[in-house]
Amino acid sequence: MKRNLFAPTDFGPDSIDVQVSELLVATSDQSDVELDHSIGEVLRLLRERLHMDVVFVSEFVDGQRVFRRVEQSPGVNVIAEGEGAPLEESWCQRVVDRRLPQYIADAKRDPAAAPLLEGLPFPIGTHISTPLVLSNGEVYGTLCCFSFEPHGQPNPEDLSKLKLTARLAAQRLESRRQLRSMPANVPDWKLKS
C-alpha cells in the first residue's frame, strides 16, 4: 500500500495535531481575549514544531492583506500585527489563486517564488501557506509560515498540519462571528445549546 505523505502520522498527546485541536476547539465558547490567547499559542506551537521563523494569520480586507496575528522567533521582528500591503502583491494572494504552491521547500529554487525574493526586506527559505476558507466559501485570508533558510530535510507533512490548523481556525472565526451577530437580548442558555 502506498503511504499518503500528507496524512498525519502522530496522534499521541504531544502531537501538534492534538495540541492544536485542543487549543482551538476546547475553548471555542470562551471570550475574545482567550480566543486571541489560544490563537497566539497555536501560532507559537506551529512555529516551534515546524521550525519556522515567522507564522501569521492574515485577513484579506478591501484589497489589502492585513496581518491579524503574528508569532516570530525570539529576536525576530520582520512583520507586525495590523500592518498591511496590497493583496495582489502578496505571496498570500498568489497561493490562494495558485500562482504559488502551498509548500515551497526552497524559495530560491522555486521558479515562481525566486523572482519575488528580490523585493523583500528579509529572506525566505521554506514557505508554507494555506487559505483560511469559511464554510460559505469566502476566503478570510491565509495561515502562513516561513523560515529564513530552507529546511535541510523538507517535510511535506507540515502542509497537512497547517491545513488542519487553518480549518479549525476558520471554524473558530465563524463561531466568533455568529456570537457577535446574536441579538444582545438572547438569554445565555440559548447561546450554549
C-alpha positions as CSV (number, residue, x, y, z in Angstrom):
1,M,0.0,0.0,0.0
2,K,1.3,3.4,-0.9
3,R,1.8,5.8,2.0
4,N,0.0,9.2,1.9
5,L,2.7,11.8,2.5
6,F,0.1,14.3,3.7
7,A,-1.6,12.1,6.2
8,P,-0.8,12.9,9.9
9,T,1.1,10.0,11.5
10,D,1.5,11.1,15.1
11,F,-1.7,11.3,17.2
12,G,-0.1,11.0,20.7
13,P,-0.8,13.7,23.3
14,D,2.3,15.6,22.2
15,S,1.2,15.5,18.6
16,I,0.9,19.0,17.1
17,D,-2.5,17.9,15.6
18,V,-3.9,17.0,19.0
19,Q,-2.5,20.2,20.7
20,V,-3.8,22.5,18.0
21,S,-7.2,20.8,18.2
22,E,-7.3,21.2,21.9
23,L,-6.4,24.9,21.8
24,L,-8.9,25.8,19.1
25,V,-11.8,23.5,19.8
26,A,-11.8,23.1,23.6
27,T,-12.0,26.8,24.2
28,S,-14.5,27.7,21.5
29,D,-17.0,29.2,23.9
30,Q,-14.5,31.5,25.7
31,S,-14.2,35.3,25.4
32,D,-12.3,37.1,22.6
33,V,-9.3,37.7,24.9
34,E,-9.0,33.9,25.5
35,L,-9.6,33.3,21.8
36,D,-6.7,35.6,21.0
37,H,-4.6,33.8,23.6
38,S,-5.3,30.4,22.1
39,I,-4.6,31.6,18.5
40,G,-1.3,33.0,19.7
41,E,-0.5,29.7,21.5
42,V,-1.3,27.8,18.3
43,L,0.9,30.0,16.2
44,R,3.8,29.7,18.7
45,L,3.3,25.9,18.7
46,L,3.3,25.8,14.9
47,R,6.4,28.0,14.7
48,E,8.3,25.8,17.1
49,R,7.2,22.4,15.8
50,L,7.6,23.3,12.1
51,H,11.0,25.1,12.8
52,M,9.8,28.3,11.2
53,D,10.9,31.9,12.0
54,V,7.6,33.5,11.3
55,V,4.0,32.3,11.5
56,F,1.0,34.5,10.8
57,V,-2.8,34.7,10.2
58,S,-3.7,37.3,7.5
59,E,-7.1,38.7,6.6
60,F,-8.0,40.0,3.1
61,V,-9.7,43.4,3.6
62,D,-10.6,45.9,0.8
63,G,-7.7,44.8,-1.5
64,Q,-5.2,44.6,1.4
65,R,-3.6,41.7,3.2
66,V,-3.6,42.6,6.9
67,F,-1.5,40.7,9.5
68,R,-4.0,39.8,12.2
69,R,-1.9,37.5,14.4
70,V,1.9,37.1,14.2
71,E,4.3,34.8,16.0
72,Q,8.0,35.3,15.4
73,S,11.2,33.6,16.7
74,P,12.8,35.4,19.7
75,G,14.7,38.5,18.4
76,V,12.9,38.4,15.0
77,N,10.7,41.4,14.1
78,V,10.1,41.4,10.4
79,I,6.3,42.0,10.3
80,A,3.8,43.4,12.8
81,E,0.2,42.8,13.6
82,G,-2.0,45.3,11.9
83,E,0.4,46.0,9.1
84,G,-1.0,45.6,5.6
85,A,0.1,45.8,2.0
86,P,-1.7,45.4,-1.4
87,L,-3.2,41.9,-1.6
88,E,-2.2,41.5,-5.2
89,E,1.5,41.9,-4.4
90,S,1.4,39.3,-1.6
91,W,2.6,35.8,-1.6
92,C,-0.7,35.0,0.2
93,Q,-2.8,36.0,-2.9
94,R,-0.5,34.0,-5.1
95,V,-1.1,30.9,-3.0
96,V,-4.8,31.4,-3.0
97,D,-5.0,31.8,-6.8
98,R,-2.5,29.0,-7.3
99,R,0.3,31.1,-8.9
100,L,2.5,29.8,-6.0
101,P,2.4,26.3,-4.5
102,Q,1.3,25.9,-0.8
103,Y,4.5,24.2,0.1
104,I,7.8,25.6,-1.1
105,A,10.8,23.7,0.2
106,D,13.4,26.3,-1.0
107,A,12.1,29.6,-2.4
108,K,15.3,30.3,-4.2
109,R,14.9,27.1,-6.3
110,D,11.2,27.5,-7.0
111,P,10.7,29.1,-10.4
112,A,7.6,31.1,-9.3
113,A,8.9,32.2,-5.9
114,A,12.5,33.0,-6.8
115,P,11.8,36.3,-8.6
116,L,9.7,37.5,-5.7
117,L,12.6,37.3,-3.3
118,E,14.3,40.3,-4.8
119,G,11.8,42.8,-3.5
120,L,11.7,41.5,0.1
121,P,13.5,43.1,3.0
122,F,14.2,39.7,4.5
123,P,15.0,36.2,3.1
124,I,12.5,33.4,2.7
125,G,13.8,29.8,2.6
126,T,11.0,27.4,3.2
127,H,7.5,28.8,2.8
128,I,4.2,27.1,3.7
129,S,0.8,28.7,3.2
130,T,-2.8,27.7,3.1
131,P,-6.1,29.7,2.7
132,L,-8.5,30.2,5.6
133,V,-11.8,29.3,4.0
134,L,-15.1,29.8,5.7
135,S,-18.0,27.4,5.3
136,N,-19.7,29.7,2.7
137,G,-16.6,29.5,0.5
138,E,-15.3,33.0,1.5
139,V,-11.5,33.2,1.8
140,Y,-10.9,35.0,5.1
141,G,-7.2,35.2,4.5
142,T,-4.3,32.8,4.9
143,L,-2.3,30.9,7.6
144,C,1.4,31.2,6.5
145,C,4.8,30.4,7.9
146,F,8.3,30.7,6.6
147,S,11.9,30.2,7.7
148,F,14.7,32.5,6.6
149,E,16.8,29.5,5.4
150,P,15.5,26.4,3.6
151,H,15.0,23.4,5.7
152,G,17.6,20.8,5.2
153,Q,15.1,18.0,5.3
154,P,11.8,19.3,3.9
155,N,8.7,17.6,5.4
156,P,5.6,17.7,3.2
157,E,3.5,16.6,6.3
158,D,4.0,20.2,7.6
159,L,1.5,21.4,5.0
160,S,-1.2,18.9,6.3
161,K,-0.6,20.3,9.8
162,L,-1.1,23.8,8.6
163,K,-4.2,22.9,6.6
164,L,-5.7,21.2,9.7
165,T,-5.0,24.3,11.8
166,A,-6.5,26.6,9.1
167,R,-9.7,24.5,9.0
168,L,-10.0,24.7,12.8
169,A,-9.2,28.4,12.9
170,A,-11.8,29.1,10.2
171,Q,-14.4,27.3,12.3
172,R,-13.4,29.3,15.3
173,L,-13.6,32.6,13.3
174,E,-17.1,31.7,12.2
175,S,-18.3,30.8,15.7
176,R,-17.0,34.1,17.0
177,R,-18.8,36.0,14.1
178,Q,-22.0,34.2,14.9
179,L,-21.8,35.0,18.6
180,R,-21.1,38.7,17.8
181,S,-24.1,38.8,15.5
182,M,-26.6,37.4,18.0
183,P,-29.0,39.9,19.5
184,A,-28.0,41.2,22.9
185,N,-31.3,40.1,24.5
186,V,-30.8,36.4,23.8
187,P,-30.5,34.5,27.1
188,D,-27.1,32.9,27.8
189,W,-28.6,29.4,28.0
190,K,-29.7,29.7,24.3
191,L,-26.1,30.6,23.3
192,K,-24.8,27.4,24.8
193,S,-27.1,24.9,23.2
